[in-house]
């Protein structure tokens, strides 16, 4: 029996048939917290329903309601409301052997990217130098440090709230010798790294919308023999090459060449649209 059926069973006689049908199929779990989304029909009884989540799932300590979207430059959750249990939005979430600590009312954590966070680490070869241009709280940097053997990672983050947890998470997972956190704008910080003589084996450009305006600066990290760029964006399945072509155009203007190694459709992003990751090799020769 699925969770929705179990929830229906304990709410029969409490909710109307229409309300029972409107119950959500699932929810997001971050640490010991459930984050739910309810249709407007259920909002008057949101506390009562949330209490049943705790009854059915004793490992949970609290339930929060997400009734907004992510917004702004830093993709901040718009409205996450405490419902029942222990009101503590600072979560410790363990995934793929990595611990992420963060405030989920201020920082987005997409479970839809779970497989990509794991998969990207499998691509890294021993001894690589990596620049993570939009590191957040360490979404990609931490699992790479955990499961691969990079020589060094430089993880850049502009959002002060995310940067605070990035530095905490590096210490929490004991990756201080591998990851150097850098607070600032990637456009500026990448150039600082490049001007210091740094060349990267791999550059992660994981942010929405596609970071086209950062490509030129990112290319200054490229090695003559080749650097792999992970470039993210939104596209439909038939026209994903538009993303690659916008990258390629800037590469060729910078006197480099490139080829597409692989593509991944990470998750749905709307009707006919997908979150896409392109693995692109950039080289001189």
N, C-alpha and C positions, 0 to 999 in steps of 0.2 A: 504494500500500500504506500503510495506517494505521500509526501508531506501535506499537500493540499487536501487530500482525502482525510488524513488524520485530523487536520485543523477543522475541516467541515464537521467531522463527527463530534468534536467537543463543543462546537458552536451551534449544533442543531437545537432549535427551540429558543435560541438566544438571538440569532440573526434570521432575517427573512430568507426565503429561497433566492430572491434576487441578490441579496447581500452575500449569501453563501457562494453563489456563482461568480461573484466579483472578487473573491479572495485571490490573492496572488499565488502563482505556482511556486515561486521560489523567493530567495532573498540573498543578500550578500553577507558573508561572514568575514569579519576582520577580527582576528584574535578570538576573544570570547564575547563578541558583540554581533548582533544581527542588525542589519540595516535594511528596512523594508520600504516598499512603495505601495501605497494604497490608492485605489480609485476614489474620486470624490464621494461616491456613494457610501464608503466605509469610514469616512473621517470622523463622523460623530461618535463612532464606537471604537476608535483607534486604540484607546487605552485598554479596553476590555479584550480586544483581539490580541494586542501585544502581550498581555498577561498570559494568554494561552500559548504563545511562543515559548515563554519561559517554562511553563508547565510541561510542554512536550519535549523541550530541549534543555535538560537540566545542566548541561555544560555551559550554557550561555549565562552571562551575568547581566546583560542589559539589551534593550531593544530601542533603536532609534528610527525615526521616520525621515526618509529622503523625499522631499516634496518640491525640489527645485532642480536646476541644471548646474553644470559647471559654467563659469563665466570669467571674463576678463583675461588679461595677459597671462596670469599665473594659473588659469583654469581652476579657480577656487570653487568648491561646492557652494551652491547658492543658499540652500536652506536644509539643514539637517537638525531635526528636533528630537530631544530626549523624550521617550515615552515611559518606560518602566525599567526597574532594576536599579543598577548602580550608575549614577550619572558621572561617568569618567570618559571623556572623549580621547584620551591619550592611550592608544592601543599598542600592543606588542603583537605583531602578526608574523608567524613563522611560515616560510614558503621555500621549498627546495633547500632546506638546511640553513636558510638565511633568516635573521630576525630583523624586521623593520619596525621601528618605533616612530609614531607620528600622531598628530591630531587630525582625525578623519573629518572633523567639521571644517577644517581649514585647508586640507590637502587631499587631492583626489588620488584614489588608489584603484586602478581598473583591474578587476579580476579577469576581464576579457583578454588582457595581455599576458596572462600567466604562462602560457606555452611559449610565447616569444621570449619572455625573460629567461626561461630555462634553455630554450633552443640556442639563443645567441651565444651563451657561454660555451656550447659545444663546438662552435666554429673557431674559437680562439685557440691559437697554437702556443706552445710553451715559449716564453721569452719575449712575447709581444709587448710593444709600447702602445698604449691605447689612450685616446682622448675621447671622453664622454662629454659632448658639448651642452647637453641639457639634462644634467644628471638627476634632478629632482632630489628625492630622499635616498637615492642609490638604486633605483629600480633595476638598472642593468649592471652598474658597477659592482654592486655587492655580490650577485650570483657569479659574475665572471671571476671576481677575486676568490670566491669560495670553491668553484668547481674547475677552474682553469689555472694555468700557471703563468700569468702575465708577468713581465719584468717590472712594469710600472704602469699605473693608470693616473690620469689627470682628469678629475671630475669637476666640471664647471656648473655652477647654479646661480641664477640671478635672484630668485625669490628668497628673501631673507628667512621666511618661515621654513621653507624646504631646506635651505642651506643649514639651518640650525640642526635639523634632524639628520641631514646627510652626515655632518661631522659626528653627531652622537652615534649614528648607526655604524660608521666606520670603527669607532672605538668599541661599541657593543659587540661587534663581530670580530674584533682584533685584527683589522686589516690596515693598521696605521702604516706599516712598512710598504704596503702595496699601493694604496690609494692616497693621492694628494688632493684634498678638496680645495677648490678655488672659487671664491665668491666674486661674482661680477658678470658682466655682459660677455657672452661668448665671442662676439665680434672683436672685442678688445682683447680678451684674455687669450684667444687663439693666436692673435698676432703677437702678443707678448711671448707666448711659448715658441712660436715660429722664429721670432727675432732672436731668441736665446739659442737657436740652433736645433731645436727639437724637430724631428721628423717622426711620424707615427706609422705603425703597421696597420692600425685600424682606427677609424673615426666613427663614433656613434652620433647620429643626428636624429634622435627620437623625440620629436615634438610636433604638435599640431598648431596651426596648419603647416603644410610642408615648408621647411625653413629655407626657401629659395634665396632669401636675402643674405643668408649666411654661407652660401656655397663658396663664393669667391675667397673669403677668409679661410674657410676650412681647407681649401686646396693648397694653401701655403704650407700645410703639414705633410703634403704628399711626398713620397719617396720616388726617386727616378725609376726604381725597379718595380714599384707598385705599392699602393695603399688601398685597403678595402674600406669603403664608406657604406654605412647602413643608413639609408635615406628613407624617411617615412612621409606618408601623405594620405590623401583620400582620393579614390578613383573607382570607377566601375570596372568590372572584370575585363571588358573588351578594350578599354582605353587606358589601361595602366601605363602603357608606353609613353603617354604624354608626360607623366612624372619623370621618366627616365630621360626623355628628350629635353626637358627643361634643364635637367642636371647636365646633360651632355653638351648643350649649347654653351653653358658657362665654362665647362671644362675645356672645350676647344678654344674659347677666347682666351683662356689662361695658358695656352700653349701646352696642354696635356692631351692625352687620349683616354678613352674609357670603354669598358664593355660591361654589359649586364651579366652578372654571375647567376643570380637567382631572384625570384620574387616570392612573397608570401602574402596571402590574404588573411590577416590576423583575426578580424572580426567585422561583423556588419556595422555600418555607420549611418544607416538610413536606407530608404527605399532604393535598391540598386547600387548603393555605394558601400565601399569597404575601406577599412584601415589597411593600407598596403605598406609592406617593407620591401625595399629594393636593396640588394647587395651589389655594389658597383665597384669594380676594380679600376683605379686611376693610375696611370703610368706615363712615363716620358718616351720610352723606347718601344 
